[in-house]
């Protein structure tokens, strides 16, 4: 079974389209990893904390407004 898989892989590596697509997938995966690593920067984390607090206040306000509308 492993020999068949290895044979299939060697056949695929001869195909230019396969190599191109594999390279594109590798580049996309690396770019995604780098963007995720950059998003964990301390300034970005502080900004995310501010946005989380703001969204909590907004949702609280919407809940209070909805309750006032429903109780009237």
Helices and strands as residue ranges (DSSP letters): H 2-12, H 16-39, H 42-71
